[in-house]
Amino acid sequence: MEIAAPCVVTLTWTLHDAQGEPIDECMQPTEYFYGGDDLLAEVEKALAGRDPGFATTLHLEPEHAFGDYDATKVCFEDKGLFPAELREGMQFEGLPAGARTRGMPGDAMYTVTEIYPSHVVLDANHPLAGIALRLQLRVHGVRAAAQAELQQRSVAGPLLSLADGMDPGV
């Protein structure tokens, strides 16, 4: 079967920055919804019309991947608003109750980037924002999408998405 929207593609991939430093990999063949929300537009473009066995390496500039880094998406909040076991790298959906920063997206995923005695630095940028990427892909299979997959425009919903940049299984 040739890749055409909507369908499900089974891929393996490795992700490096532009200097060749490894970022992430998915070596276990994993399904993604093609023509929905699972894949970056540039990835879908490269896969269009291809068959199982196809392999390619894509160079993705930030504007074709996760966007440019936006310093206005960084804020400071009182450390007392967070759990005692707070660590750098922890992520929170939205700002905590009692947050003082205005104008920040309420539904964004915030990453704790620094912890100080009185405050915490939060970053709502995607972890790969501003980074040029090199993505190596291999197509292992293509199948018709199931009705549930068509409705949610994803195979695994929000937990597994190459468009989000990370495979939670790695």
C-alpha positions in Angstrom: 0.0 0.0 0.0 1.3 3.5 -0.9 1.3 6.2 1.7 -1.7 8.6 1.2 -3.9 10.4 3.7 -5.5 9.1 5.7 -3.5 6.0 6.6 -1.3 4.6 9.3 2.5 4.3 8.7 4.8 2.2 10.8 8.2 3.9 11.2 11.5 3.7 13.0 13.5 6.9 13.3 16.5 8.6 14.8 16.7 12.3 15.6 19.9 14.4 15.7 20.6 18.1 15.9 22.3 19.7 13.0 25.7 19.0 14.4 24.9 15.2 14.5 24.4 15.0 18.3 21.7 12.4 19.1 18.5 13.7 20.6 16.0 10.8 20.4 15.3 7.5 18.6 12.5 5.1 18.0 14.1 1.8 17.0 10.9 -0.3 17.6 8.6 0.0 14.6 5.8 2.3 15.8 2.6 3.4 14.1 1.7 7.0 13.3 -1.3 8.5 11.7 -0.5 10.0 8.3 -2.8 12.9 7.4 -3.6 13.9 11.0 -1.8 15.1 14.1 1.0 12.6 14.6 3.6 13.8 12.1 5.2 17.1 11.2 4.1 18.5 7.8 7.6 18.2 6.4 7.7 14.5 7.4 4.3 13.9 5.7 5.5 15.6 2.6 8.6 13.4 2.4 6.5 10.2 2.9 3.8 11.0 0.4 3.4 8.3 -2.2 6.1 6.1 -0.7 6.0 2.4 0.1 7.3 0.1 2.9 11.1 0.0 2.7 11.5 3.6 1.9 14.2 5.4 4.0 15.3 9.0 4.0 17.1 11.6 6.0 15.4 15.0 6.4 17.1 18.3 7.4 14.4 20.3 9.2 15.0 24.0 10.0 13.1 25.2 13.2 10.3 26.7 11.1 9.6 23.3 9.7 9.9 21.5 13.0 9.1 23.0 16.3 9.4 26.7 15.6 11.9 29.4 16.6 12.7 29.9 20.3 10.5 32.6 21.8 11.9 34.3 24.9 8.4 35.7 25.7 7.4 32.2 26.6 9.7 32.2 29.6 8.4 33.3 33.0 9.2 33.3 36.7 6.9 32.0 39.4 7.0 31.7 43.2 8.7 28.5 44.2 6.0 28.0 46.9 3.4 27.3 44.2 5.2 24.0 43.3 5.5 20.6 44.9 8.4 20.2 47.4 10.0 17.5 45.1 10.4 20.0 42.3 13.3 19.2 39.9 14.7 20.9 36.7 13.2 19.2 33.7 9.8 18.6 35.3 6.8 19.6 33.2 3.5 21.0 34.1 0.4 21.6 32.0 -0.5 25.2 32.5 0.6 27.6 35.2 0.0 26.7 38.8 -3.0 28.2 40.8 -1.9 31.5 42.2 0.5 32.2 39.3 1.3 35.9 38.9 2.5 36.0 35.3 0.0 37.4 32.9 -0.3 36.8 29.1 1.2 33.3 29.2 -0.8 30.5 27.4 -2.9 28.7 29.9 -2.9 25.4 28.1 0.9 25.3 27.4 3.3 22.6 28.7 5.8 24.4 30.9 9.2 23.0 31.6 11.1 23.9 34.8 14.5 25.1 33.6 15.9 26.6 36.7 15.1 26.6 40.5 16.2 29.3 42.8 15.5 29.7 46.6 12.5 32.0 46.0 11.4 31.4 42.4 11.2 28.9 39.5 11.9 29.6 35.8 9.3 28.1 33.5 9.7 27.7 29.7 6.6 27.1 27.5 8.7 26.7 24.3 8.8 23.2 22.9 12.0 21.5 24.1 13.2 21.4 20.5 12.2 25.0 19.5 15.0 26.9 17.7 16.9 23.7 16.8 17.6 22.5 13.3 17.1 18.8 13.2 18.3 15.8 11.2 15.7 13.0 11.1 16.4 9.6 9.6 13.2 7.7 8.8 12.4 4.2 7.6 8.9 3.0 6.6 8.2 -0.5 7.8 4.5 -0.7 6.9 1.4 1.1 5.7 -2.2 0.2 6.5 -5.7 1.7 6.3 -6.7 3.8 9.3 -9.4 2.4 11.7 -12.5 4.4 12.3 -11.4 5.5 15.8 -8.0 6.6 14.4 -9.8 8.6 11.7 -11.9 10.3 14.4 -9.1 11.3 16.7 -6.6 12.0 13.8 -4.0 10.0 15.7 -3.0 6.4 16.4 -2.2 6.8 20.0 -3.6 10.2 20.8 -1.5 12.7 22.7 0.9 10.2 24.2 2.8 9.3 21.1 3.5 11.8 18.5 6.6 12.4 16.3 5.2 15.9 15.9 5.7 16.4 19.6 9.3 15.6 19.2 9.8 12.8 21.6 9.0 9.2 21.9 7.9 8.5 25.5 9.2 4.9 25.1 12.8 6.0 24.7 
